[in-house]
């Protein structure tokens, strides 16, 4: 069977939304994503689709503060001091013993 442009586009859309659907299953548990805009394993346009879809689910369950995604400019697949600081602050907020669930 020949793949039409419409069918190819549908397949691409499905592939971009599958990670969003899987991440949405985590709601309302806290989730932090730290991505570099030059990380070729995580294309920014796909990250933006995921952010939009997953944040919508978190808002729907009243947990918008528990989903955060940051895309760092001019950054590849690395772990930076800024990412570390963001991660530690997130852990302090959400994993600290006694934190209201």
N, C-alpha and C positions, 0 to 999 in steps of 0.2 A: 504494500500500500504506500502510495506517495504521501509524504508529509507536506501539507500546505503551510504557508506562512502563519495562518491563524492557528493551526494545530501546534506548530512549533512554539508560537508565542504562549499558548495555553500550557504547554509542558514547562517552559521557562518560568511562568508565573507560579505554577504548582511547586516547582523546586525552590523558588524564593520564599514561598509561604510555609513550606513544611517546617523549617526551623522555628518560624514564628508560632506555629501551632504547637510544637513541642514545648517551647518556652512558656507559652500561655498556660500550659498544664501546671506550671509551678505556682501560679497565682493562688493565693495571696502571699506566698512565701517570698521573702526578700531576694532580689536578684540584681546583681551588678555586672555590667559588661564594660570592659575597657579595651578599646580597639584603636589601632593606628590606621590612619587613612591611607597609608602606603602598604598595608598588610595585604598582599595579593591573595591570601587564603580567605580573606573576609572583605570582599569588595564593598566599598562605602555605599553604593546604591542599594545593595542587598541589605546592609545593616540598617539603612534608613527605612526600608520596607518592614523589617523586623521590628524596629523601634515603634513605628506607627501602629502596627497590628497588636503587638504585645502591650504597649502602653494603654491601648483602648480596652483590652481585657482587664488590666489592673485597675483602671478607672471604674469599669463596670462592677467590679467586686469591692469597690471602696478602698482600694489599696494602692493608689497611684504613687504614694510616697515610697513604696517598697520595690519599685522598678526604676532602675537608672542605667542609662547607657551613655557613655562618653566616647566620642571619636576624637583622638588626638591628631592635630595637624602635623604634617611632615614627619610622621612616625611609622615605622614598619612593624614587623612582628617581633617586638621587643618588650621588655619590662622596664619602665622608667621610674625615676624617683617620684615623679608626680603621680604615676599610677599606684605606686606603693602607698603614698600618703592617702590617696583616695580610698584604696582598699582598706587600710587600717582604720580610717574614719568610719567606713561602712561596717566593718566588723565591730567596732566599738559601739556603734548605734544599734545594730541588729543582733549581735551574738553575745553581747554583754550579759552575764548572769543576772537574772532578776528583771530583764527587759520584758515589758508587757507584750504578750503575743497577740 
